[in-house]
Amino acid sequence: MVNRVSFTAAVILFSFAMCLFMQDQTACAFQQSPTLERLVNEGKLPPLEQRIPQQPVVVTPVTRPGAYGGVWRRAYTGLSDLVGARRILYDPLVRWSPEFKIIPNLAYKWETDEEGRIFTFYLVRGVLWSDGHPFTADDILFYMEDIVFNKELTPTIPKWLSPTETPPKVTKLDDYTVRFEFDQPYSLFLQQLACPQGMNFVTKPKHYLKQFHKKYADPEQLQKLIEEKKASTWVKLFLDMSDIQRAMFVNPEMPSLCAWVTKVPAPARRFVLERNPYYWKVDTKGNQLPYIDTIVHELQAESQTIVLKAIAGEIDMQGRRLGGMQNSVLLLASAAQGNYVLVPKTSTASVGVLLAPNLNHKDPQMRQILSDSRFRRALSLALNRNEINKIVYRGKGVPRQAAPLKESDFYSESYEKAYIQYDPAAASSLLDEMGLKIGSGGKRIRPDGQPLRISLDVMVSIQSWVDVAEIVASNFKAVGIDTEVKSESMELFRQRTQNAEHDIAIWSGDGGLECLLDPRWYFPYSAESLQAPLFAQWFQSRGNRGEEPPADIQMLMETYNRILRTVSLEKQKELFRRIIDANEQNLWVIGIVHDPPDYYVVSKKMINVPKRDFQSWMYPNPGPIHPEQFSYTTGK
């Protein structure tokens, strides 16, 4: 039996409701930008009514309906920084509202059965890809049947799509209705669809990608494409052409459903996105979105030059690469000069920065040391968090462990405060107990007689993290641990940590609010679980790759799997408490300080930007605040 529940929200309505907003008109009328109007008049583009649904999705502007035109000026540091653009183009089947709640989007409603196993999605009719081809249930089935269920392309189905060993059954009920049926209840499916990975369902146009797929393509033509693209196999070709960031920003031919499409691909000096003439949303006056014509990303060699561009008034709306709290005073002092305001972003992370000791270390002696909970507790006690807070965060942060936030349903005060007191004497006592005795020069010696040396891997592009790392190294040296800071490029950092080549990695404590969606720091869950990336591989591959973790960590994994099958929030709390208690006891990662809000720089000429936002990967800001309704006061 299906429990027929439909979800709506004030920011998303249908055009029949939009008519209520339109005064002195007996029928709904839609308008488009002058640029597109000219193309229609020149016969280069179909009329607007042929490009948008009869009932388009309506977005209510934050302040007022905007004006068409303008260039949104941003900056980026290259291909590794394309996630900034990806966060702007956010249109999954269901999405996060600005309040961090699930609301409709390309699926205008859904139904779930009483067990939470069966999900039926109803797609907005008449949505077109940016090349004018219809978006239908066939595109969703193509992603599932021809990509996810193809073992050459997807050797292991991601856990977020298949929480058990049995993949979901996906059925096309008609061109605009799709049903997912799981073998067991899946409590987080809707939330997972609203997260960045949910974009996979709406970025795989079958009519375009099938030319690269062995099942559909002519063998001779496919071989020509393999040679032309310099791919080794059809699998490599297809994965390259369908990768989200490459497809959206490196290949201008890739059709899109998002508000802007690539005109000049990355990594150009001026990476340019232009409005999608087939975009399927309008404002409350019937004006097709987006308002802004183009988004230009200027290539910069380093983050500091992006800060200088912001100060000079050459950034219109951006939060990435601005230095966070490190540069907030400078940005605030220069706001009048740059003609901008700072809009706060409240982080959902448990801490702004944490330490992830590598439990998969390739040196057996170091693995034994890092896997000893006494060593991790000693590191935590050796940290002078108040000093770090005062120097790096100007006293505005909060010392704590990487525990759920107070706003979370899973908050634990005891875990938040576990071992956060500054007690180098207690730290030294634990290290002595482990047999890590002080040798000549006041430095500790490993049980095998070798000097104990620790390196802290940190990304050089985030200066506040580097500053934290330097203080941490000083704190560890004070208890006899010889410590160095390795400041690395993002590419090198990723390479070392994914291959478990680091000692201790420094990263932010994602998952403080959205604990169940991003539990990377509560147990080895994903490739981002830098405390044990090989255990995480084992978990995600269901034991086919990586390293089998010890029993206590496997217990955490099984408990999480039970949570996925549990619909009751109270039961979820009970189960997750077991994971929290284990973390409090073992301290697999070491939290330092929860940092104060970060900021967007927003030009005073730009309107419809809310007064605050969240900062999270699972809530890929600024996407949920509808960048398509950003506008300039005079079109700019």
PLY file of the C-alpha trace (Angstrom):
ply
format ascii 1.0
element vertex 636
property float x
property float y
property float z
element edge 635
property int vertex1
property int vertex2
end_header
0.00 0.00 0.00
1.35 3.40 -0.95
1.17 6.34 1.38
0.44 9.13 -1.09
2.24 12.15 0.25
3.26 15.08 -1.95
5.70 17.75 -0.83
5.63 21.39 -1.87
7.34 24.56 -0.71
6.89 28.28 -1.03
9.91 28.58 -3.30
8.63 25.97 -5.78
5.14 26.19 -7.26
3.60 25.46 -10.62
2.52 27.89 -13.25
-1.17 27.60 -12.48
-0.33 28.93 -9.02
1.88 31.55 -10.55
-1.16 33.08 -12.26
-2.30 34.27 -8.84
0.74 36.57 -8.72
0.08 38.12 -12.11
-2.25 41.09 -12.00
-4.41 42.42 -14.84
-3.88 39.27 -16.92
-6.39 36.58 -17.71
-3.77 34.02 -18.72
-0.23 33.26 -17.71
2.37 34.91 -19.92
6.08 34.21 -19.92
8.96 36.51 -20.78
12.59 35.89 -21.68
15.83 37.87 -21.75
16.28 40.37 -24.59
19.28 38.37 -25.77
17.16 35.27 -26.29
14.32 37.33 -27.76
16.69 38.52 -30.48
17.73 34.95 -31.26
14.09 33.94 -31.57
13.40 36.86 -33.93
16.40 35.86 -36.03
15.11 32.31 -36.32
18.07 30.90 -34.38
16.02 29.72 -31.40
12.49 28.33 -30.99
9.88 30.55 -29.28
9.90 30.54 -25.48
6.67 28.55 -25.18
8.37 25.73 -27.09
11.41 25.74 -24.81
9.89 25.60 -21.33
7.22 23.37 -19.75
3.59 24.41 -19.90
3.80 24.46 -16.13
7.36 25.56 -15.36
8.77 25.46 -11.87
8.45 28.85 -10.16
11.11 30.36 -7.91
10.16 33.22 -5.62
12.97 35.82 -5.63
14.45 36.60 -2.23
13.86 40.36 -2.53
12.08 41.13 -5.79
11.97 40.04 -9.43
15.29 40.87 -11.03
16.49 42.50 -14.23
17.95 40.60 -17.15
21.61 40.92 -18.00
25.01 41.20 -16.39
28.22 39.25 -15.95
28.76 37.45 -12.66
32.49 37.82 -11.97
34.23 35.03 -10.07
37.71 33.50 -9.88
39.14 29.99 -9.72
42.53 28.29 -9.51
42.17 25.65 -12.24
40.65 22.25 -12.92
41.00 21.14 -9.29
38.83 24.11 -8.26
35.82 23.39 -10.50
33.80 22.30 -7.48
33.10 26.00 -6.95
31.24 26.20 -10.25
29.58 22.86 -9.58
28.06 24.23 -6.38
26.29 26.94 -8.41
24.69 24.50 -10.87
22.45 22.56 -8.51
19.23 21.01 -9.84
18.73 17.42 -8.62
15.40 15.55 -8.60
14.70 16.81 -5.09
16.73 19.55 -3.45
17.57 21.30 -0.24
15.64 24.46 0.53
17.54 27.44 1.95
16.34 26.16 5.34
18.06 22.78 4.74
14.77 20.91 4.19
13.87 18.52 1.35
11.65 20.11 -1.32
10.62 19.19 -4.90
12.58 20.18 -7.97
12.77 18.21 -11.25
10.52 15.75 -9.47
7.49 17.88 -8.57
6.22 15.29 -6.12
7.01 11.84 -4.78
5.30 9.03 -2.93
6.73 6.57 -0.43
5.26 3.37 0.93
4.71 2.92 4.66
7.86 0.81 5.09
10.13 3.35 3.42
11.19 0.88 0.69
9.40 2.16 -2.42
9.83 5.68 -3.82
7.86 6.93 -6.81
8.93 10.20 -8.47
6.82 12.33 -10.81
8.92 14.43 -13.18
8.03 17.91 -14.38
6.66 17.43 -17.91
8.19 19.35 -20.77
11.67 19.93 -19.34
14.28 20.03 -22.13
18.03 19.58 -22.14
20.04 22.59 -23.28
20.09 21.17 -26.83
16.28 20.97 -26.94
15.96 17.22 -26.37
13.30 16.12 -23.81
14.34 15.06 -20.32
12.36 11.93 -19.41
12.43 8.81 -17.29
14.64 7.25 -19.97
17.54 9.44 -18.85
17.20 8.22 -15.28
16.99 4.60 -16.39
20.03 5.12 -18.62
22.03 6.22 -15.58
20.88 3.27 -13.50
20.72 0.43 -16.03
23.54 1.35 -18.40
26.00 3.01 -16.03
25.38 1.98 -12.40
24.38 -1.62 -13.24
27.13 -2.00 -15.87
29.99 -3.79 -14.10
32.59 -2.48 -16.54
31.63 1.11 -15.77
30.69 0.61 -12.12
32.46 -2.41 -10.58
30.94 -1.59 -7.19
27.60 0.20 -6.82
27.96 3.17 -4.44
26.54 2.60 -0.98
24.34 5.68 -1.23
22.52 4.05 -4.17
22.52 0.50 -2.86
22.79 0.33 0.92
22.52 -3.47 0.86
24.04 -6.07 -1.46
20.79 -6.12 -3.45
20.58 -3.16 -5.88
17.28 -1.28 -6.08
14.77 -2.23 -8.76
14.15 0.79 -11.00
10.98 0.88 -13.10
9.76 3.35 -15.68
6.00 3.64 -15.11
5.65 6.15 -17.95
7.80 8.84 -19.60
7.56 11.05 -16.52
7.22 8.58 -13.63
9.99 6.45 -12.11
9.85 4.01 -9.20
12.74 2.86 -7.01
12.18 -0.27 -4.94
14.72 -1.32 -2.31
14.79 -4.74 -0.69
14.80 -3.12 2.77
13.74 0.28 4.15
16.10 3.08 3.15
15.63 6.00 5.49
18.10 8.40 3.85
17.27 7.99 0.15
15.53 11.35 -0.32
18.28 13.20 1.54
20.95 11.46 -0.52
19.19 12.56 -3.72
19.41 16.19 -2.55
23.15 15.91 -1.93
25.76 16.51 -4.68
25.80 12.83 -5.71
22.10 13.14 -6.56
23.12 15.27 -9.55
24.21 12.06 -11.27
20.57 11.34 -12.13
20.19 14.60 -14.04
23.58 14.95 -15.75
23.54 11.81 -17.91
21.59 12.62 -21.12
21.01 9.30 -22.86
20.63 10.80 -26.33
24.13 12.30 -26.13
26.11 9.79 -24.05
24.95 6.67 -25.88
27.41 7.47 -28.71
30.18 6.61 -26.21
28.50 3.45 -24.85
29.29 0.00 -26.22
25.66 -1.08 -25.90
24.38 1.62 -28.27
27.24 2.89 -30.43
28.28 1.60 -33.84
31.53 -0.33 -33.19
33.47 1.47 -35.92
32.30 4.90 -34.82
33.04 4.05 -31.21
36.59 3.01 -32.08
37.08 6.29 -33.95
35.96 8.21 -30.87
38.31 6.20 -28.65
41.22 7.12 -30.92
40.10 10.73 -31.33
39.81 11.27 -27.56
43.02 9.30 -26.91
41.22 6.89 -24.57
42.56 3.38 -24.02
39.16 1.66 -23.95
35.48 2.45 -24.42
35.14 2.37 -20.62
37.79 5.09 -20.21
36.15 7.10 -22.99
32.69 6.85 -21.44
33.86 7.68 -17.92
35.75 10.71 -19.20
32.80 11.99 -21.21
30.23 11.40 -18.43
32.21 12.61 -15.40
30.11 15.35 -13.80
32.73 18.10 -13.55
34.41 17.29 -16.86
31.06 16.98 -18.63
29.65 20.20 -17.21
32.71 22.43 -17.48
35.25 20.95 -19.91
32.98 19.70 -22.71
30.80 22.48 -24.20
28.88 19.92 -26.28
27.44 18.16 -23.22
23.71 18.96 -22.84
22.65 20.28 -19.44
19.51 20.92 -17.40
21.13 23.65 -15.30
20.67 27.40 -15.47
23.99 28.05 -17.21
25.98 25.96 -19.69
29.65 26.04 -20.64
30.63 28.42 -23.42
34.41 28.64 -22.87
35.59 25.47 -21.10
38.00 25.20 -18.18
40.90 25.54 -17.64
40.75 28.67 -19.81
42.04 31.97 -18.46
38.41 33.10 -18.67
36.21 30.06 -18.03
32.72 31.18 -19.13
29.20 29.88 -18.48
26.25 31.35 -20.39
22.50 31.17 -19.79
20.70 28.00 -20.80
17.91 29.08 -23.21
15.94 25.95 -22.32
16.00 26.43 -18.56
12.71 25.31 -17.04
12.21 27.76 -14.18
10.55 31.18 -14.06
10.04 33.82 -11.39
6.70 34.87 -9.92
6.15 37.31 -12.82
6.69 34.64 -15.45
10.22 35.73 -16.37
12.37 32.82 -17.49
15.42 32.35 -15.30
18.30 32.90 -14.91
18.45 36.68 -14.83
22.24 36.88 -15.22
23.60 36.37 -18.75
27.03 34.89 -18.06
29.35 33.74 -15.28
33.04 34.40 -15.87
35.71 32.65 -13.79
39.10 34.35 -14.05
42.00 31.91 -13.66
44.32 32.83 -10.78
47.60 31.21 -9.77
46.82 31.27 -6.04
44.10 32.05 -3.55
45.66 35.29 -2.31
45.21 36.96 -5.69
41.50 36.10 -5.48
41.35 37.95 -2.16
42.98 40.96 -3.80
40.44 40.86 -6.64
37.63 40.83 -4.08
39.09 43.84 -2.27
39.35 45.65 -5.61
35.65 45.06 -6.28
36.31 42.54 -9.07
34.35 39.67 -7.48
30.54 39.83 -7.52
29.59 36.83 -5.39
31.98 34.18 -4.11
32.94 32.35 -0.94
35.72 30.03 -2.12
39.41 30.87 -1.90
38.94 33.96 0.27
40.90 32.73 3.26
38.05 32.29 5.73
38.52 33.82 9.17
42.15 34.54 8.29
41.11 37.33 5.91
37.72 38.30 7.34
39.03 41.44 9.08
40.83 42.55 5.91
37.74 41.88 3.77
35.50 43.73 6.21
37.86 46.72 6.37
37.96 46.87 2.55
34.21 46.46 1.98
33.59 50.13 1.20
36.52 50.24 -1.21
35.35 47.10 -3.00
31.66 48.08 -2.87
30.60 44.75 -1.38
29.07 43.27 1.75
29.99 40.12 3.65
27.23 37.50 3.93
27.88 34.89 6.65
27.94 31.15 5.96
27.28 28.98 9.01
29.35 25.81 8.82
27.62 22.50 9.49
31.00 20.91 10.25
31.69 19.54 13.71
35.00 21.44 13.80
36.78 23.79 11.45
39.88 21.64 11.55
40.75 18.19 12.87
43.62 15.69 12.90
43.19 12.34 11.16
45.85 9.84 12.29
46.35 7.23 9.55
45.23 3.81 10.81
46.32 2.30 7.46
49.94 3.44 7.75
52.31 1.36 5.61
55.03 1.30 8.28
53.95 -1.48 10.69
55.53 0.24 13.70
53.85 3.57 12.92
50.55 1.80 12.28
50.77 0.20 15.71
51.47 3.56 17.34
48.75 5.48 15.49
46.23 2.68 16.15
46.79 2.86 19.91
43.99 4.95 21.47
46.41 6.10 24.18
48.53 7.81 21.55
45.53 9.61 20.09
44.35 10.70 23.53
47.88 11.94 24.26
47.85 14.01 21.06
44.52 15.53 22.04
45.73 16.41 25.54
48.91 17.94 24.11
46.95 20.45 22.01
46.67 24.00 23.30
43.28 24.67 21.70
42.85 28.02 23.45
46.10 29.24 21.94
45.04 28.02 18.48
41.66 29.70 18.90
43.21 32.97 20.01
45.90 33.16 17.32
44.14 31.69 14.28
40.47 32.40 15.00
40.87 35.61 17.07
39.16 33.92 20.01
35.87 33.53 18.15
36.01 29.73 17.76
34.98 27.01 20.21
37.42 24.26 21.27
35.74 20.84 20.87
36.06 17.35 19.51
34.67 16.31 16.11
31.31 15.56 17.71
27.81 16.31 16.39
26.75 19.93 16.84
24.25 21.01 19.48
21.70 21.65 16.70
21.95 17.99 15.64
19.61 15.23 16.80
22.73 13.26 17.73
24.52 15.76 19.98
26.73 14.37 22.75
28.14 16.80 25.29
30.52 14.22 26.73
32.07 13.49 23.32
32.24 17.18 22.48
34.40 17.82 25.58
36.38 14.56 25.74
40.14 15.11 26.21
40.05 18.75 25.08
41.77 20.13 28.22
45.35 21.27 27.68
47.36 18.83 29.82
50.85 18.12 28.44
51.79 16.29 31.64
48.96 13.79 31.18
49.88 13.48 27.49
53.49 12.69 28.40
52.34 10.09 30.93
50.31 8.26 28.26
53.24 8.32 25.86
55.54 6.95 28.56
53.00 4.22 29.29
53.17 3.18 25.64
56.96 2.77 25.87
57.68 5.89 23.80
60.53 7.01 26.02
62.43 10.27 25.80
65.81 9.85 24.11
68.71 12.16 23.53
67.78 15.70 22.61
64.43 15.37 24.38
62.83 13.45 21.48
60.85 10.26 21.89
62.00 6.89 20.58
59.80 4.20 19.03
59.82 0.67 20.54
62.03 -0.48 17.63
64.67 2.07 18.63
63.99 4.47 15.75
63.21 8.15 16.40
59.47 8.92 16.53
58.78 11.42 13.76
55.34 12.66 12.73
54.40 14.69 9.67
51.24 16.77 9.42
49.88 16.85 5.85
47.96 20.06 5.10
46.86 21.88 1.96
48.96 24.95 1.33
46.03 26.81 -0.24
44.22 27.18 3.12
46.45 29.45 5.17
44.46 29.12 8.41
44.98 25.35 8.32
48.71 25.82 7.77
48.78 28.20 10.75
46.95 25.63 12.88
49.39 22.94 11.75
52.40 25.01 12.86
50.97 25.45 16.36
50.03 21.75 16.54
53.59 20.80 15.58
54.92 23.07 18.35
52.54 21.47 20.88
53.64 17.95 19.89
57.32 18.86 20.06
56.73 20.09 23.62
55.86 16.51 24.67
58.81 15.02 22.79
57.22 14.13 19.44
59.41 15.31 16.56
56.85 16.87 14.20
57.07 18.56 10.80
54.42 20.30 8.68
54.04 19.20 5.06
52.26 21.99 3.17
51.13 20.51 -0.14
49.13 21.31 -3.23
45.61 19.93 -3.33
46.65 17.37 -5.94
49.58 16.04 -3.89
47.55 16.07 -0.67
44.79 14.04 -2.33
47.28 11.59 -3.77
49.06 10.99 -0.48
45.97 10.69 1.69
43.98 8.49 -0.71
46.96 6.11 -0.89
47.38 6.13 2.90
50.89 7.58 2.62
50.44 10.19 5.37
51.00 10.14 9.13
48.33 12.63 10.19
46.16 14.63 7.80
44.48 17.95 8.55
40.96 18.58 7.25
37.62 20.06 8.30
35.15 18.09 10.40
32.31 17.67 7.92
29.14 16.04 9.21
28.51 17.99 12.40
24.87 18.62 11.51
24.20 16.14 8.68
25.78 13.30 10.67
24.06 10.40 8.90
24.59 11.80 5.41
28.30 12.44 5.90
29.62 10.14 8.64
33.17 10.14 7.29
34.72 11.05 10.65
32.55 8.78 12.81
33.85 5.65 11.05
35.77 4.90 7.82
32.89 5.60 5.45
34.26 7.13 2.25
37.40 8.14 0.39
37.30 11.32 2.49
37.74 9.30 5.71
41.40 10.21 5.92
41.81 8.41 9.25
41.49 5.05 7.42
40.99 5.36 3.65
41.66 1.67 3.02
39.10 0.57 5.62
36.65 2.91 3.87
37.38 1.23 0.53
36.56 -2.10 2.15
33.26 -0.72 3.45
32.19 0.89 0.18
33.17 -2.17 -1.90
31.56 -4.60 0.53
34.89 -6.27 1.17
36.12 -6.47 -2.43
38.81 -3.78 -2.13
40.86 -2.05 0.52
41.75 -3.58 3.88
39.50 -5.45 6.25
39.15 -3.36 9.43
39.34 -4.72 12.98
36.20 -5.92 14.74
35.50 -2.70 16.63
35.42 -0.66 13.42
33.36 -3.30 11.61
30.85 -2.93 14.44
30.50 0.76 13.61
29.92 -0.06 9.96
27.22 -2.60 10.72
25.54 -0.19 13.13
25.42 2.44 10.40
23.93 -0.09 7.98
21.22 -0.75 10.54
20.51 2.98 10.74
19.94 3.06 6.98
17.26 0.39 7.41
15.65 2.24 10.32
12.86 4.74 9.65
12.24 5.73 13.27
14.29 8.78 14.33
14.32 7.62 17.95
15.77 4.27 16.94
18.31 6.04 14.73
19.37 8.12 17.73
19.78 5.00 19.84
21.93 3.29 17.21
24.05 6.33 16.41
24.71 6.82 20.11
26.68 3.56 20.00
28.87 5.01 17.25
29.35 8.23 19.23
30.25 6.38 22.42
32.86 4.34 20.55
34.36 7.51 19.09
34.49 9.15 22.49
36.36 6.17 23.87
38.75 5.64 20.93
39.15 9.18 19.55
39.87 7.96 16.00
39.99 11.59 14.88
40.99 14.57 17.00
38.92 17.73 16.85
40.51 21.10 17.52
38.27 24.18 17.17
34.84 24.88 15.68
35.52 28.00 13.67
33.28 31.09 13.47
31.16 31.79 10.35
32.89 32.20 7.01
31.64 34.73 4.45
30.60 35.32 0.88
31.78 38.52 -0.73
28.67 39.97 -2.44
28.67 43.06 -4.63
26.28 45.77 -3.49
24.96 45.78 -7.05
23.76 42.18 -6.72
20.31 41.48 -5.27
18.33 38.39 -4.18
21.20 36.95 -2.12
19.88 35.87 1.32
21.36 37.45 4.42
22.92 34.17 5.51
23.55 30.64 4.27
24.92 27.28 5.36
28.41 26.04 4.51
28.54 22.33 3.70
29.38 19.85 0.96
26.17 17.87 1.43
24.30 21.19 1.17
26.34 22.42 -1.80
26.11 26.13 -1.15
25.28 28.47 -2.76
23.16 26.13 -4.92
20.23 25.77 -2.50
19.69 29.56 -2.34
18.87 29.60 -6.07
21.69 31.44 -7.86
19.42 31.53 -10.93
17.43 34.31 -9.21
20.48 36.40 -8.35
20.35 39.68 -10.27
21.92 43.09 -10.59
20.12 46.28 -9.65
20.23 47.58 -13.24
21.16 44.47 -15.18
24.83 45.60 -14.90
0 1
1 2
2 3
3 4
4 5
5 6
6 7
7 8
8 9
9 10
10 11
11 12
12 13
13 14
14 15
15 16
16 17
17 18
18 19
19 20
20 21
21 22
22 23
23 24
24 25
25 26
26 27
27 28
28 29
29 30
30 31
31 32
32 33
33 34
34 35
35 36
36 37
37 38
38 39
39 40
40 41
41 42
42 43
43 44
44 45
45 46
46 47
47 48
48 49
49 50
50 51
51 52
52 53
53 54
54 55
55 56
56 57
57 58
58 59
59 60
60 61
61 62
62 63
63 64
64 65
65 66
66 67
67 68
68 69
69 70
70 71
71 72
72 73
73 74
74 75
75 76
76 77
77 78
78 79
79 80
80 81
81 82
82 83
83 84
84 85
85 86
86 87
87 88
88 89
89 90
90 91
91 92
92 93
93 94
94 95
95 96
96 97
97 98
98 99
99 100
100 101
101 102
102 103
103 104
104 105
105 106
106 107
107 108
108 109
109 110
110 111
111 112
112 113
113 114
114 115
115 116
116 117
117 118
118 119
119 120
120 121
121 122
122 123
123 124
124 125
125 126
126 127
127 128
128 129
129 130
130 131
131 132
132 133
133 134
134 135
135 136
136 137
137 138
138 139
139 140
140 141
141 142
142 143
143 144
144 145
145 146
146 147
147 148
148 149
149 150
150 151
151 152
152 153
153 154
154 155
155 156
156 157
157 158
158 159
159 160
160 161
161 162
162 163
163 164
164 165
165 166
166 167
167 168
168 169
169 170
170 171
171 172
172 173
173 174
174 175
175 176
176 177
177 178
178 179
179 180
180 181
181 182
182 183
183 184
184 185
185 186
186 187
187 188
188 189
189 190
190 191
191 192
192 193
193 194
194 195
195 196
196 197
197 198
198 199
199 200
200 201
201 202
202 203
203 204
204 205
205 206
206 207
207 208
208 209
209 210
210 211
211 212
212 213
213 214
214 215
215 216
216 217
217 218
218 219
219 220
220 221
221 222
222 223
223 224
224 225
225 226
226 227
227 228
228 229
229 230
230 231
231 232
232 233
233 234
234 235
235 236
236 237
237 238
238 239
239 240
240 241
241 242
242 243
243 244
244 245
245 246
246 247
247 248
248 249
249 250
250 251
251 252
252 253
253 254
254 255
255 256
256 257
257 258
258 259
259 260
260 261
261 262
262 263
263 264
264 265
265 266
266 267
267 268
268 269
269 270
270 271
271 272
272 273
273 274
274 275
275 276
276 277
277 278
278 279
279 280
280 281
281 282
282 283
283 284
284 285
285 286
286 287
287 288
288 289
289 290
290 291
291 292
292 293
293 294
294 295
295 296
296 297
297 298
298 299
299 300
300 301
301 302
302 303
303 304
304 305
305 306
306 307
307 308
308 309
309 310
310 311
311 312
312 313
313 314
314 315
315 316
316 317
317 318
318 319
319 320
320 321
321 322
322 323
323 324
324 325
325 326
326 327
327 328
328 329
329 330
330 331
331 332
332 333
333 334
334 335
335 336
336 337
337 338
338 339
339 340
340 341
341 342
342 343
343 344
344 345
345 346
346 347
347 348
348 349
349 350
350 351
351 352
352 353
353 354
354 355
355 356
356 357
357 358
358 359
359 360
360 361
361 362
362 363
363 364
364 365
365 366
366 367
367 368
368 369
369 370
370 371
371 372
372 373
373 374
374 375
375 376
376 377
377 378
378 379
379 380
380 381
381 382
382 383
383 384
384 385
385 386
386 387
387 388
388 389
389 390
390 391
391 392
392 393
393 394
394 395
395 396
396 397
397 398
398 399
399 400
400 401
401 402
402 403
403 404
404 405
405 406
406 407
407 408
408 409
409 410
410 411
411 412
412 413
413 414
414 415
415 416
416 417
417 418
418 419
419 420
420 421
421 422
422 423
423 424
424 425
425 426
426 427
427 428
428 429
429 430
430 431
431 432
432 433
433 434
434 435
435 436
436 437
437 438
438 439
439 440
440 441
441 442
442 443
443 444
444 445
445 446
446 447
447 448
448 449
449 450
450 451
451 452
452 453
453 454
454 455
455 456
456 457
457 458
458 459
459 460
460 461
461 462
462 463
463 464
464 465
465 466
466 467
467 468
468 469
469 470
470 471
471 472
472 473
473 474
474 475
475 476
476 477
477 478
478 479
479 480
480 481
481 482
482 483
483 484
484 485
485 486
486 487
487 488
488 489
489 490
490 491
491 492
492 493
493 494
494 495
495 496
496 497
497 498
498 499
499 500
500 501
501 502
502 503
503 504
504 505
505 506
506 507
507 508
508 509
509 510
510 511
511 512
512 513
513 514
514 515
515 516
516 517
517 518
518 519
519 520
520 521
521 522
522 523
523 524
524 525
525 526
526 527
527 528
528 529
529 530
530 531
531 532
532 533
533 534
534 535
535 536
536 537
537 538
538 539
539 540
540 541
541 542
542 543
543 544
544 545
545 546
546 547
547 548
548 549
549 550
550 551
551 552
552 553
553 554
554 555
555 556
556 557
557 558
558 559
559 560
560 561
561 562
562 563
563 564
564 565
565 566
566 567
567 568
568 569
569 570
570 571
571 572
572 573
573 574
574 575
575 576
576 577
577 578
578 579
579 580
580 581
581 582
582 583
583 584
584 585
585 586
586 587
587 588
588 589
589 590
590 591
591 592
592 593
593 594
594 595
595 596
596 597
597 598
598 599
599 600
600 601
601 602
602 603
603 604
604 605
605 606
606 607
607 608
608 609
609 610
610 611
611 612
612 613
613 614
614 615
615 616
616 617
617 618
618 619
619 620
620 621
621 622
622 623
623 624
624 625
625 626
626 627
627 628
628 629
629 630
630 631
631 632
632 633
633 634
634 635
